Amino acid sequence: MSRGRVAPGRQVESDVVDVGEFQFESGEIIPNLQVAYEAYGEFTGTNAVVVCHGLTGSQHVAGHGTDSGVSGQARAWWSDIVGPGKAIDTNEYYVICVNVPGSCYGTSGPASDGPDGEPWGTDFPPVTVSDWTRAQRLLLDHLGVGRLHAVVGGSVGGMNALDWAVQYPDDVERLVVVAAAARLDPQCLGLDAVARRSITTDPNWNGGDYYGEDRPDPVEGLGLARQIGHLMYLSKDSMDRKFGRRSAGRGGRGDMYPADPAAAFFPYREVESYLDYQAEKFAERFDANSYLYLTRAMDDFDLSEGYESDAAALAAFEGEALLVSFTGDWHFTTDQSESLAEAFRAGDVPVAHHVVESDHGHDAFLVEPEKVGPPLGDFVTDGVDGRAVTDTATDGGEPDTEKDFAPVHSSLFSR
């Protein structure tokens, strides 16, 4: 292992830790699990906050990861929320973000080297959200961090946060679940299945064995999978406002997907241009096998698995909870968040459900920090008695925005 305890006074640290032998929920074991993390602020013993990243995010929640070649969503993906003087104030809290097993940003996954020195590929064990949580706990043990002041997560990171309340209920004082749900609905499961098939039917995927200079990556399949994801994350209103039916020329890009001879007759619309650009950029930074592994982990998550209900799964949690949902998000709806709130209430957990009026879709939790920051920051500091949280929970009004939460609009989908 690279280090045994948090370095006093250190403001930013980034490292990869070998946590030793790891048994996955599937029962498979690897001899050495490498876990990458980034941390900010100074640890005082009681001020640790874990932030769980989204599907294709990284440990670089507020840092730029210049030493690991990351870009897009993986690069400072929530720097509007995490940082000095921001909602999760790194002057006050020791903030840790851990790259999850199965990903491709430093933690062991399909693209990392196996025992034989070659990339694991699809020989890497299947991963679950439960595996993510247990790997995070091992990393924190290595750092000497015990009970957490808070666990915060958005999207599938919110599922990861919920799993903390199930697996380690005594380790979490406050829980923040942003734009997430207890499980995916059938429509999202179906779209994820189609996205995975776009990868596995790409001839270059080659059964997951495409690593090496002489083997082309399955960029077409991965790009198509990401395009499906983008369509899931945006709302109809946001797409209409951003693209409409406007033309971006004729003929299409032709540099990533097979040319369509008939395309020259029809307009190449702005929405197509956007999706093609995003697919190309994503395929440059992410691993196709990791996308398969992580979407399956998200699809598999069910809060109530092994319990009679969601409420029963959360029964041992005695902290406080904040749920944040967005009216324009059809990927994880406000009704799903309210159902979670009811599960917490059934166990007498102090909980607030903050509903944000937004037409940005699932993207909102990243592009509207001025709406997310105040209730999140107040909750992390004061729990459900926080001013912005109380304002929303009691009368549905707008949260207090007197504090400066650096509302910089930096959508991960515009990079």
N, C-alpha and C positions, 0 to 999 in steps of 0.2 A: 504494500500500500504506500501511496506517495506521501501521506501526511496524517498525523494522528489527531490533531486538534486544530481548531480555528486559530489563526494567527491574530493576536490581540491588536486592535487598532487598524487592521488592514481594511481598506475601503472597497477594493474590487479584487476578487480572486477567481481564477478560471483554471480548472484542472480536470484530469481523468484519473479516477481511483479504481483500483482492482479490489473488489469486495469479496473475492474468493469464489468458491464453488457456489453455484446457484441452481436450485431446483425450480423449474417452471411449474405453473399450475397443471400443465399437461403431464407432469411426471418426469419429463426429460431433464437432464442435468448437463450443465456445461462446467468445465473446471475452473474457469476464471471469467467472471462477469466484469467488464470494464464499464464504469459509469461516469459520464461527463457531466459537469455542473459548472454553473457560474454563480457567484455570490457577491453581494453588495452591502456595504455598511459594516458596522462593528458588532460582534456578538457580545451581549452582556449577560447571557444565561437565561433570560426570560423573554427575549424580543425577537425570536426567530419566526419568519414568515416564509412558507413554501408557496411558490407560484407554479402551477401546473400548466404546461404549454399545450397549444392546440395540436391538431393532427399532424401537420408537417412543419411545426415550429421547432424551436431549439431551446437550449439552455440560455441563449443570449437574449433574455427578456428585456434588458435595458442596455446591454453592451452591444458593440458592433461586431464582435467575433472576427476581427480582422485577421487573427492568426489561424482561422479555420476555413477561410474562403467562403463564408456563408453570405447569402444575399436574400432579398425579398422578405417573405414572412419570417425567415429564420434569423433575421438581423434586426436587433433592437425592436422586437415585434410589439412590445407594450411600453415603450419608453415614455409615452405620454402619461402613463399611470404610475410607473415605478421609477423612482429617482429622488434626488435631494429636493425636498419641499413639495413633492408631488403626492398624489393620493396615498400611495404606499411609500412613505417617506424613508429613504435610506439613511437619513440623518438620525432616525429614531429606531428603525428596524433592521435586523440582519436578514436580508432577503436572499433566498436560495431558489434557483430554478434548475431542475435536473432533466437532462435529456433521457427519454424513456427507452428501455430495451426494445429492439426492433427498428429503431430509427437509424439515421445515417450521419449523425453529427457528433460522433465520439463515443457514444454508448454502444455496447455490443449489439450487432444486428446482422442481417444477411450480407451486407457489404463488408463487414469487418472480417479479419483473419480468424480462421478456426484453428484447431490444434495442429493441423498439418501445414499451417502457414498460408493456405489458400483461402479465399473468401468463402464464408459459410454457404452463401446462396440459400436455396430452399431447404438445405439440411439444418438450418438454424431452427431451434424449437419454436412452435407456435407461441405467441405471446398474448396475454390478456391484460386488461386494466389492473387486475389484481397483482399481476407480475410487476407492473409499473410501480404500484404503491409499495410493494415489499422491497423493490430495488431502491426506491427513495428512502425508505426507513433504514436500510443498510448503509446508504451513503451518509445519512444524518448521524447514525451511530458512529461511523468513522470520524466524523467531524466533532463528535462530542456534544451533539445537539439532542436534547431529550424532548420534553413537552414543548409543543409549538404554540406560539401566540395565535397564529392563524394559518389556515390553508386556503388558498385562493386559486380558482381555475376557471377558464372560459372554454366553451364548446366541449370537445371531448376531455379537455383539461378539467372541466366542471364535473364530469363523470369520475375522473381521477380523484378530485377533491371529495366527492361523495363517498368514494371507496375508502378514503381515510377515516371517515366517520363510522364505517362499518368494521374495518380491520383494526383500527387503532383509536377507538372512541375516547380513551383516556388521554391521548396524546395531543388532542386538538381543543383549544379553547374557543376559537371562532372559525366559522366555515363560511366561505363565500363561493357561491355557484352562479356563474354568469353564462347566460345563453346556453343552457344545457338541460338535460332531462334524465329521468330514471332509466330510460331505454329509448332506442330508436323505434319509430313507427314503421309499418310495412312499406310505405312509399319510399322512405329514405333507405331502408334495407335493400329494396329493389334497385334503386339508382346506384347504390354502392356495388351491388352485384354486377350491374352492367359495366361500371367503371373498371372493376377488376377483370372482367372478360375482355375489355379492350386491351388490357395489358397482356393477358395470357394467350390471346389469339394473334398478337404481333409475332411474326416468325422470328424476329430477333430476340424475343424473350427466351426461347430455347430451353423451356422448362426451368427457367431461373438461372441458367448457367450462361451468362453473357459477359462475365468479367474477364478482362484481359485486353491488351491493345489490339489484338487481331480479331476481336469480336465486337460488332456494333451493338450499342445499347438499344433497347426497345423504345425509342423516343416517340414513335407514332402512337403506340399504345398508351404510354404514360401521359403524353400530351392530351389524348382524347379523354383519359380518365380524369385529368385535372379540369378539362373543360366542363365535364359533367358536374364536378365539384363546384366550380364557379357558378353554374346555373342554379345549384342548390342554395348557394350562400346569398344570392341577390334576390330582391323582391321584384315583382312586376313593376311597381312604381319607380323604383330606382333604375331599372333597366330602361324603362320608357324615357325617363328624364335624361339618362346618360347617353343613350343610343338612338332611341326612336326607331324609325325605319330608314334612317339616313344611309346614303351610299358612300362607300370609301373608294370607289373606283370600280373596275371590272376585272374579272379573271382570277382573283384570289392571289394568295402569296405564292403557292406552288413550290415552296422551299421545304416544307415539312410533310405535307400530305400529297398523295398522288394527284396529278393534274386532272381536272374534269374538263374535257373538250367543250361541253355545253356551257361551261361557266362564263365564257367570254360574252355570251349573249345577255347574261343577267347581271344585275348589280352585285358587287361584293360589298356587303353592308358593314357598317361600323361595328355592329355587334360581332360579326364574324372576324373582323380584323382584330378586335380586342381579344377574343377567345384564342385566336391563332397566336397572337403575340404572347399571351400569358402562358399558353401551352409550351411554346418554345423556351421561354425563360425558365419555367418550372422544370422542364426536362434537363436543363443544364445544371440544376442544383440539387435534384432529389433522385433517390434510387427507386427504381420500379418495384423491386422486391419489397423494400421497406413500405411502399405505398400499399401493397397487398397485405402485409402483416398488420399495419396499423389500422387500416379500415376494418379488417376482420376483428381486431381487438375491440374497436368501437362498436361494431355491429353486435358482438357477443355480449357486451355489458348489459346486465339486467340487475338493477339494485336489489330486487326482491329474491334473486336466485338463492335458494337454500333457506328461504324464510317464507312465512305465510303471506307477507305483504311488505310494501315499502316501509310502512310504519314499524313493523317488527324488525326489519333490517337496521333501522336507525334507533331502536329502543335503548341501546346502551350509551348513545351519545348524550352527554349532559352539558354540552357547551351552548353556544348561540349560533344562529344561522342567518345569512342574508342570501336571498335569491334575487337575481336581476334578469328580467326578460324584456323582449322588445316586440312591440305590436306588429311590426312588419316581418318578423322572423318566422317563416313557415317550416324551417328545418327543426328548430326547437321552439315550440310555441309558448305563449303566455299561459295557456291552459295547462300545459305540461309542467310549467314552473309552479302554478297554483296547486296542482296535484301534489307536488313535492312539499310545498308549504303545509298542506293538510297532513302529510305524513309526519312532518316535524311536530305540528301542533298536537297530533295524537299522542305523542310522547312527552307533551308539556315542554318542548324545547322552545325557548324564546326565538321567534323567527319573524323576519320582515320580508315581504315580497315587493320589490321595487319594479314597477312596470314603466318602461321608457317608451314614450310615444315616438316612433321612428318609422320611416319608410325605407330604411337602408337594408332591410333583410338581416340575415345572420351576420353580415359584415359590420353591423352597427356597433358591436362591442369593441371593435378596433378603431372605427372611424369617428366615433362620437365620444371621445374621452371626457368632454365637458359635461356630458350627461351621466357617464358611468363613475367618474372620479369622486364627486361629492358624497354620494351615499356609500360608496365603497370605502373611501378614506375615513369617513365618520364612523362607519361600523367597525373597521379595524381598530380605531382608537377607542371608541366608547360603546361598542356593541349595539344592540337594538335601541339603546337610548340615545344614540347619535342623532344630532339635530336633523340632518338631511334624511336619514333613514326614518325618523319619527314623522317628519313632515309628509313623506310619501305614504308611509304605512297607515296613517290616521285619516288623511283627507284626500289622498290622490293628487295633491297639488304638485307644483314644480319643486324640485329640490333646491335648497339654498345654495347659491353659487357665489357667495361672498368671498370664499377662499379662492386663491389662484391655483388652478390645477393644470396649467399649461395646456390648453385645448388646441393641440396641433393636429390637424387632419392629415394622417399619413396612412392611408389604406394599404394593406398588404397586397391588394389586388391591383394597385396602380403602379407597382414597381416592376 
